[in-house]
């Protein structure tokens, strides 16, 4: 029987530009999903498991949102040479991110 992971909170697919990460300006990092408990970060560089990550991302029509997280896992992004996927957890639940992810997801699917 196959295994599956049941998440504590749902993750919503998004594509949000990360403009600052650990004090550096970024122009090619993105959050690919978002929830109260964490996020999926796409970046052109690897970090180490356990590293703290502080950053800001842009929400169209709402401006910058800041986050702090920890790298839980990473792997190469097989669809994009030289890029990595990093699973981030937030130290405290960010319910405003859950609401934001849900709003963005349903706004996007309503346009399809």
N, C-alpha and C positions, 0 to 999 in steps of 0.2 A: 504494500500500500504506500503511495507517495506521501511525503511529508509536505505540510504547508505551514506558513507562519501566520498566526493570528495577531494582528497589531492591536495595541492598546487603544490607539486613536487612528482614524483614517488619514491617509496621506492623499493629497490632491495634486494631480499633475499640473504644473505651471511651467512657465519659461520666463524667469525674471532675471534681469541683468544685475550681477553683483558688481558694484562700483568701487568698493574698498574691502580689502581683506588683510587683516593683521597689520594695519597701518600703511599698506601699499595701495595705490590706485590701481584698479584692474579694469580691463576693457574686454576681456574674453572669458569671464567666469559667469556661470548661470546657476540659479536654483532650478532644479527640474521637478521637484515635488516639495510640498510644504505641509506641515501638520503642527499641532501643539507640542509634540514631543521631539520633532527633529525635521531634517530636510536632506535632500539629495543634492550635492554640489558637484557641478562639472567644472573642472579647472585644467589649465594647460601645464600643471605641475603637481607632483605628489606631495602629500604631507604624511606625517607619521601617525599611526594609530595611537590615540591618547592625547595628541596635540590639541591645545585650545585654539579655537578659531573665533575671531571677532570680525564682524563685517557689517556692511550695509548693502541693501538691495533697493532697486527702484520699483515702485508700484505705480503704473500709469494712473494719472489723475490723483494720486495720493502722496507722491514724493518718496522720500527715503524712509526705510525701516531698518533698524539696527538689530543685530542678533549676536549672541555668544553661544558657541556650541563646542562639542568635543568630537574628534574624528573617532568613529567606532569601527569603521572598515574602509578599505579602498581597493580599487581594481582598475586596470586599464579600461578606457572606453574603447571597445573594439570597433566601434563605428567611426572613430575619429583618431587618427594617428597622433600620438604625443599628448593625448588628453586622458584625464583620470576621473573616475566617479568616486566620490567620498560620501559615505553615510555619516551624517552629523546627528548627534543627540543634543537637545537643549537641557541645561542643568535644572531648569524649572519649566513646567508646562507653560507654553505661551498660547493661551486660548484665543488671543486676538489673531494669531497666525492661522489657527484652525478655521476661524470665521473668515479670514481673508482668503485662504485657499479655497474654501467652499464657495465663496462669492465669485472668485475669479473663474473657478471651474464651471459653475452653472451659468455664468454670463457667457463664457466661451461656447458651451454646448447649446445654449439657447440660440446662438447665431448660426448654427450649422443647418 
